[in-house]
């Protein structure tokens, strides 16, 4: 019998964010610059996002909403739910 480990919401979110960033050849720094035009604020935001991604924690509403807005420019049909969907891979 095999058990599939359940992912937390934060793990699902960041796995999908990482996948979407890779698809669009972007980084978290690009997202931070999109959300904050001031360099110091952008750098601080990047570090908060990086920490949340490293710890695989669910992002704050502000960060999650900003990331969602960033991805909307690549796919106008993108939904917030996508960022929390389980990745379906054929094995």
C-alpha positions in Angstrom: 0.0 0.0 0.0 1.4 3.4 -0.9 0.4 6.7 0.6 0.6 10.0 -1.2 1.7 12.8 1.1 -0.8 15.6 1.3 0.7 19.0 0.5 -0.2 22.1 2.5 -1.8 25.1 0.8 1.5 26.9 0.9 3.3 24.0 -0.7 0.7 23.8 -3.5 0.8 27.5 -4.0 4.6 27.8 -4.3 4.9 24.6 -6.4 2.5 26.2 -8.9 4.1 29.6 -8.7 7.5 28.1 -9.4 6.1 26.2 -12.4 4.4 29.3 -13.7 7.6 31.4 -13.3 9.6 28.7 -15.1 7.1 28.6 -18.0 7.4 32.4 -18.4 11.1 32.6 -17.8 10.6 34.9 -14.9 11.8 35.0 -11.2 10.4 36.2 -7.9 12.5 39.4 -8.4 10.4 40.1 -11.5 7.2 39.7 -9.4 8.6 42.0 -6.7 9.5 44.7 -9.2 6.0 44.4 -10.7 4.4 44.9 -7.2 6.7 47.7 -6.0 8.4 50.3 -8.2 10.7 51.6 -5.4 13.9 49.6 -5.4 14.2 49.3 -1.6 10.6 48.2 -1.2 10.9 45.8 -4.1 14.0 44.2 -2.5 12.2 43.9 0.9 9.2 42.4 -0.8 11.4 39.9 -2.7 13.0 38.8 0.6 9.5 38.2 2.2 8.3 36.2 -0.8 11.6 34.2 -0.9 11.3 33.4 2.8 7.7 32.3 2.4 8.6 30.2 -0.6 11.6 28.6 1.2 9.4 27.8 4.2 6.6 26.6 1.9 4.1 28.7 3.9 0.9 30.1 2.6 1.6 33.7 1.5 -0.2 36.8 3.0 -3.2 38.0 1.0 -1.2 41.0 -0.2 1.6 38.8 -1.6 -0.7 36.2 -3.0 -2.9 38.8 -4.7 0.2 40.5 -6.2 1.5 37.3 -7.6 -1.9 36.5 -9.0 -2.0 40.0 -10.7 1.4 39.4 -12.1 0.4 36.1 -13.7 -2.8 37.6 -15.1 -0.7 39.6 -17.6 0.4 36.2 -19.1 -2.9 34.5 -19.0 -6.1 36.6 -18.8 -8.1 33.4 -17.9 -5.9 32.6 -14.9 -7.7 32.0 -11.7 -6.5 32.2 -8.1 -7.6 28.6 -7.7 -4.9 27.6 -10.2 -2.3 28.6 -7.7 -3.7 26.2 -5.2 -4.5 23.3 -7.6 -2.7 20.0 -7.2 -0.2 19.4 -10.0 -1.5 16.5 -12.1 1.4 14.6 -13.7 1.2 11.3 -15.6 3.4 8.7 -14.0 
